Amino acid sequence: MADRKYGVPDPEPRSTVDSEDWGGDDLSGQSHDRVAFVNVDMTEVTNRGARFHECVFRHVRFNVSAHVDAAFENCVFTRCDFFDAAFTGCKLVGSRFDGCTFDLLKVEGGDWSFVGLPRANLNGASFVDVRMREADLAGARFQEATLKRVDLSAASLTKVDFTRCDLRGSNLDALDPHAVELRGAIVDPLQAVVIATAMGLDVRSE
């Protein structure tokens, strides 16, 4: 199980939504505080601006769902499915994911700082223009994924697999090239210098 960063305890739900079918519903504008969603079907939901604060999601299906300018702050997702889900301009600060599936996940914009995704299988996922400062990505797999213009400042990247991952434009200052897999990764010239310098090379223009 993924640990809460800095020892922050899991939220204590005040109410529970159990085994309901919300498939195809419009969640726009809703607000939920410390609610436990258990075995809820949220397949193909649309969500513009809904707010979930310190909620717990267990075995929830978010497949083919679309979330725009929504907030899932300090939430916990356990064994949830995010097949072909899309998050645009969303805020997931402090949320944690444990045992979830992310096939074809698409994230564009938004703030995912302090998110916990250790050992997550994010192969083929897409993160573009996302803030992921101090995110826990240790042991995560990003094979053939896209991480373009992502702020990874102070993120935990130990044992991350970036095989054939497109990293162009992302902040790689926290990356230790000796502690990650970079085979076939796509980087821009500035990133190449950062990586080479981290490997102890003396990079010169002439």
Secondary structure, DSSP 8 states (H G I E B T S, - for coil): ----GGG------SEEEES-B-TT-B-TT-EEESEEEES-B-TT-EEES-EEES-EEES-B-TT-EEES-EEET-EEES-B-TT-EEES-B-TT-EEES-B-TT-EEESSB-TT-B-TT-B-TT-EEES-B-TT-B-TT-B-TT-EEES-B-TT-B-TT-B-TT-B-TT---TT--TTSSB-TT-B--HHHHHHHHHHTT------
